[in-house]
Amino acid sequence: MDTQDKTRAIVIKSIRYGDNSLIVRLLTETDGVQSFLVKSAFSKTAKIRAALFQPMTMLDVVRTRSRGDLGFLKEATVSHAYQSIPFEINKNAIVMFVSELLSKTVQEAEPDSCLFDFVSEAMIYLDSTAEKYADFPLKFAIDLSRQIGFAPNTEGYAERCVFDLEDGCFHKEASGLKYIIDGQLSEKFYNICVSDIHDNSTFGLSNSGRRALLEHVITYYKLHVAGFSDMNSCEILRMVLASA
């Protein structure tokens, strides 16, 4: 028998289904990632409208969970209305990056309230901060790796170390290592790793340094997440953050 209950949720992705409906992928507070069918979302008389399912929108939903893979949404309302994200192109680009990163990494329909709290608090922080958020995508990606189990090991860090993207550790020498962050970027990477995502400190990164570190972090994900593919949102993010 189908069951119905209420939970908080964050939109990861939505795909049009047929003429009027949507399939939405949500990170739920109680059950991890789940997919739902929203019937007639594009209809003029829709009870639940498609506009609610923009990436990273925070919702309260009433869902029907069935025996199959796809549940149904009976109700959906915004639980936290963003004040700046919908109106700022730089923050929009960050949201697309965050959404795509979550879509490619968080697959399990398992309860993980810590992950849900991390994502929701990070988004609320991004929405509230007015400046110094160009490093947010790097900090989010590194903190997300900690949430899902492959955080960089910072214990062996020392000046002039290099970071091995393959084993996730700092090394004194680069000899024999294939995927590394070296030079000053390794120091910047360490500083970001040990910072808090809600800390608006800057790390002295140039635009080119930020882009290079972003490439390294994506490589890190490719090496540690099975089936992780190229990020479509990265190029847009690189362009818009040049002026952030």
ABEGO torsion letter per residue (X at the ends): XBBBBBBBBBBABBBBBEAABBBBBBBBAAAEBBBBBBBGAABAABABBAAAABBGBBBBBBBBBBABABBBBABBBBABBBAAAAABAAAAAAAAAAAAAAAAABABBBBBAAAAAAAAAAAAAAAABABGAAAAAAAAAAAAAAAAGABBBAAABBBGBBBBAAAGBBBABABGBABBBBEAAAAAAAAAAABBAABABBAGBBAAAAAAAAAAAAAAAAAABBGBBBBAAAAAAAAAAAAX
